[in-house]
Amino acid sequence: MVNYVQQRMTAIAEPNRFRIVELLRGGPRSVGEIVGALGLGQPQVSRHLRLLAEAGVVEATKKAQQRIYRLHPEAMRELSDWAAGFAELWSARMDRLDAFLDDDTSQQGV
């Protein structure tokens, strides 16, 4: 899973691709809608979408002559699970720090 996470994080790290992901959080959009919303050229948006699709972050469906892009739910869940592991780690560390500080304060009679 770590390789997938790294590949997806690398893809999303580029500012324009991050903006595309943020835009797609609101729901599926066509390439034309993404171009209009971001003010980028169509070839540039298509390149970013291709890289996001290769990383498994987005998926496309064809509707007549349009490609409609949406976030790939499983990829986003994997990223969320990965980040949650760090939240748990830091929460546990903060709990230990709180316990240490409480113990230290009680020993000083404060």
Backbone bond lengths (Angstrom), bond angles and torsions (degrees), N, CA, C in turn:
res aa  C-N    CA-C-N  psi(-1)  N-CA   C-N-CA  omega(-1)  CA-C   N-CA-C  phi
1 M - - - 1.456 - - 1.517 111.63 -
2 V 1.329 117.62 -32.22 1.456 120.41 -176.34 1.523 111.25 -60.83
3 N 1.344 118.69 -40.00 1.463 120.42 178.66 1.520 111.47 -60.63
4 Y 1.327 116.73 -41.78 1.456 120.33 178.08 1.521 110.50 -63.97
5 V 1.310 116.40 -42.92 1.457 120.65 -179.71 1.522 109.67 -62.22
6 Q 1.322 116.66 -45.30 1.460 120.15 -179.81 1.523 110.56 -61.97
7 Q 1.306 117.47 -44.53 1.458 121.68 179.64 1.536 110.58 -61.96
8 R 1.312 116.55 -42.38 1.469 120.30 -179.34 1.517 111.54 -70.28
9 M 1.322 116.84 -41.19 1.463 119.91 178.69 1.525 110.38 -63.74
10 T 1.322 116.84 -40.89 1.461 120.86 178.35 1.529 110.27 -62.01
11 A 1.318 116.49 -42.28 1.467 120.32 179.61 1.531 111.18 -64.20
12 I 1.303 116.81 -43.50 1.469 121.20 -176.76 1.529 111.67 -74.70
13 A 1.326 117.79 -22.48 1.464 121.31 -174.91 1.530 113.19 -63.97
14 E 1.315 117.68 -27.77 1.461 119.98 179.61 1.531 108.05 -68.01
15 P 1.338 119.00 130.82 1.466 121.23 -172.39 1.531 115.97 -55.49
16 N 1.322 118.49 -42.11 1.471 118.84 -179.92 1.523 111.70 -69.67
17 R 1.326 117.36 -35.79 1.467 119.36 177.34 1.526 109.99 -69.65
18 F 1.320 116.62 -36.00 1.463 119.64 175.35 1.531 109.97 -61.44
19 R 1.325 116.79 -41.91 1.472 120.55 178.07 1.533 110.92 -62.64
20 I 1.314 116.92 -38.62 1.471 120.38 177.60 1.525 110.26 -63.67
21 V 1.330 116.71 -45.25 1.467 120.46 179.16 1.532 109.59 -60.86
22 E 1.321 116.87 -44.17 1.464 120.16 178.39 1.532 110.74 -60.47
23 L 1.313 116.98 -41.24 1.460 121.10 178.80 1.525 110.84 -63.98
24 L 1.326 116.73 -41.42 1.464 120.40 -178.49 1.526 112.94 -73.50
25 R 1.325 117.32 -12.76 1.469 119.40 173.91 1.522 110.17 -60.90
26 G 1.324 116.19 -28.00 1.453 120.67 179.38 1.518 113.97 -79.31
27 G 1.318 116.97 -6.66 1.457 120.68 178.42 1.518 111.05 130.82
28 P 1.330 115.77 171.84 1.466 121.11 -177.70 1.527 111.97 -61.45
29 R 1.327 115.37 147.39 1.469 121.33 179.17 1.520 109.98 -145.43
30 S 1.304 114.73 151.79 1.462 120.42 175.05 1.529 108.81 -80.72
31 V 1.324 115.33 164.18 1.458 120.22 177.53 1.527 109.47 -58.29
32 G 1.330 116.71 -42.40 1.467 120.74 179.47 1.520 112.83 -59.96
33 E 1.316 116.78 -40.01 1.469 120.36 177.85 1.528 110.88 -66.30
34 I 1.308 116.41 -38.84 1.467 120.37 179.44 1.526 109.69 -66.95
35 V 1.329 116.75 -43.73 1.467 121.46 177.42 1.527 109.51 -56.87
36 G 1.340 116.56 -48.77 1.464 120.80 -178.99 1.518 113.30 -63.27
37 A 1.313 116.39 -40.91 1.468 120.57 -177.29 1.524 112.32 -70.63
38 L 1.331 117.09 -34.44 1.460 120.08 -174.34 1.519 113.63 -99.13
39 G 1.334 116.98 -15.38 1.457 119.44 179.99 1.521 113.66 70.35
40 L 1.320 116.74 25.47 1.455 121.93 177.00 1.523 108.69 -102.30
41 G 1.314 116.68 163.20 1.456 120.38 176.20 1.517 111.66 -73.08
42 Q 1.335 115.96 153.26 1.461 120.60 -178.66 1.526 112.21 -59.95
43 P 1.347 119.45 -43.13 1.470 118.19 178.77 1.534 112.39 -62.16
44 Q 1.323 116.54 -37.90 1.463 120.76 179.20 1.535 110.56 -65.24
45 V 1.328 116.92 -46.02 1.464 121.08 179.29 1.523 110.22 -63.01
46 S 1.324 117.28 -43.15 1.466 120.72 179.81 1.527 111.01 -61.66
47 R 1.324 117.12 -39.89 1.467 120.64 178.01 1.527 110.58 -63.73
48 H 1.333 116.71 -45.11 1.467 120.31 179.16 1.533 110.73 -63.34
49 L 1.317 117.05 -41.37 1.461 120.59 178.82 1.523 111.22 -64.66
50 R 1.330 116.76 -38.59 1.463 120.07 178.22 1.529 110.04 -62.44
51 L 1.330 117.40 -43.60 1.467 120.64 179.59 1.524 111.22 -66.26
52 L 1.322 116.92 -39.41 1.469 120.10 177.01 1.529 110.74 -65.24
53 A 1.330 116.60 -38.43 1.470 120.40 178.52 1.530 110.62 -67.48
54 E 1.332 117.62 -40.90 1.466 120.84 178.37 1.526 111.24 -62.40
55 A 1.331 116.34 -32.28 1.471 120.85 178.41 1.523 111.56 -82.35
56 G 1.336 116.97 -5.68 1.459 120.70 178.87 1.514 114.16 81.23
57 V 1.328 117.48 14.40 1.467 120.90 -178.16 1.523 111.26 -81.65
58 V 1.332 116.84 -36.86 1.457 121.19 179.38 1.523 109.20 -124.98
59 E 1.315 114.84 161.89 1.461 121.11 174.02 1.513 107.69 -136.41
60 A 1.321 115.62 152.86 1.463 120.65 -176.43 1.523 110.61 -121.37
61 T 1.311 114.52 147.24 1.458 121.09 170.18 1.520 106.76 -126.47
62 K 1.307 114.80 150.01 1.456 119.52 178.70 1.516 109.73 -93.51
63 K 1.318 115.43 134.14 1.469 121.87 176.13 1.518 105.73 -132.73
64 A 1.328 116.10 102.84 1.471 123.09 -173.33 1.525 108.03 57.29
65 Q 1.321 118.18 -118.50 1.468 121.61 -179.23 1.529 112.85 -94.65
66 Q 1.323 117.55 1.13 1.456 121.38 -176.75 1.526 111.75 -102.15
67 R 1.309 114.15 153.93 1.463 121.00 168.36 1.516 106.24 -108.82
68 I 1.327 114.87 126.97 1.460 121.48 178.81 1.526 107.27 -105.55
69 Y 1.332 114.85 124.63 1.468 120.57 -178.72 1.511 110.74 -104.61
70 R 1.327 114.51 144.15 1.462 121.94 176.00 1.519 107.78 -143.24
71 L 1.317 115.68 158.59 1.459 119.47 175.51 1.517 109.24 -67.74
72 H 1.300 116.40 142.80 1.462 121.39 176.40 1.529 106.96 -84.47
73 P 1.328 117.58 112.12 1.470 120.56 -172.19 1.529 114.46 -58.96
74 E 1.307 117.85 -39.33 1.466 120.32 -178.08 1.529 110.91 -65.69
75 A 1.314 116.74 -39.53 1.469 120.32 178.76 1.521 110.58 -63.17
76 M 1.306 116.68 -42.94 1.463 120.30 -179.39 1.534 110.36 -67.89
77 R 1.317 117.23 -34.86 1.466 121.63 177.62 1.532 109.90 -65.81
78 E 1.341 116.63 -41.93 1.465 120.34 178.11 1.523 111.12 -61.93
79 L 1.330 117.25 -42.04 1.467 120.35 177.68 1.526 110.77 -64.33
80 S 1.318 116.09 -40.96 1.459 120.75 179.12 1.528 110.94 -64.02
81 D 1.332 116.70 -43.75 1.470 121.01 178.77 1.523 110.81 -62.46
82 W 1.328 116.28 -41.17 1.454 120.76 179.44 1.527 110.66 -62.75
83 A 1.322 116.73 -46.51 1.467 120.84 -179.93 1.530 110.75 -66.59
84 A 1.323 117.32 -35.70 1.464 120.99 179.97 1.524 111.14 -61.64
85 G 1.318 116.92 -32.42 1.463 120.46 177.14 1.522 111.52 -60.19
86 F 1.321 116.74 -36.48 1.463 120.13 177.55 1.519 111.11 -73.29
87 A 1.314 117.29 -35.57 1.464 120.34 177.47 1.523 110.03 -62.27
88 E 1.331 116.51 -42.40 1.467 120.67 178.22 1.527 110.95 -64.05
89 L 1.333 116.35 -41.77 1.457 121.33 179.20 1.528 110.91 -60.39
90 W 1.331 116.66 -48.68 1.463 119.99 -178.31 1.517 111.81 -70.05
91 S 1.302 117.57 -33.47 1.466 120.37 177.34 1.530 109.94 -63.33
92 A 1.326 116.43 -44.19 1.467 120.66 178.94 1.529 110.36 -63.38
93 R 1.318 116.70 -41.12 1.468 119.80 179.32 1.528 111.28 -65.96
94 M 1.319 116.79 -39.44 1.466 120.07 178.96 1.529 110.58 -67.72
95 D 1.332 117.14 -36.14 1.464 120.56 176.30 1.532 110.53 -62.72
96 R 1.335 116.23 -42.28 1.473 119.36 177.89 1.526 110.97 -65.59
97 L 1.323 117.59 -38.46 1.464 120.73 177.64 1.522 110.42 -64.25
98 D 1.325 116.89 -43.84 1.475 120.37 177.23 1.525 110.84 -58.71
99 A 1.326 116.54 -44.94 1.465 120.40 -179.69 1.530 110.27 -63.54
100 F 1.319 117.08 -41.46 1.463 120.91 178.65 1.520 110.71 -62.66
101 L 1.329 116.92 -45.93 1.464 120.60 -179.04 1.525 111.35 -66.25
102 D 1.335 117.01 -39.44 1.468 120.05 177.00 1.528 110.44 -62.53
103 D 1.328 116.93 -43.30 1.465 121.95 179.46 1.522 110.66 -65.08
104 D 1.332 116.35 -42.61 1.461 120.95 -179.42 1.529 111.08 -64.97
105 T 1.333 116.57 -39.91 1.468 121.41 -179.99 1.521 110.35 -67.22
106 S 1.340 117.06 -40.56 1.472 119.68 -179.17 1.527 111.14 -68.66
107 Q 1.331 117.51 -31.85 1.468 120.52 178.85 1.523 111.62 -73.03
108 Q 1.316 117.24 -24.45 1.464 120.78 179.48 1.525 111.33 -88.27
109 G 1.317 116.81 -6.74 1.460 121.11 179.32 1.516 113.88 75.21
110 V 1.285 116.97 24.05 1.470 120.78 -179.60 1.497 110.00 -85.19
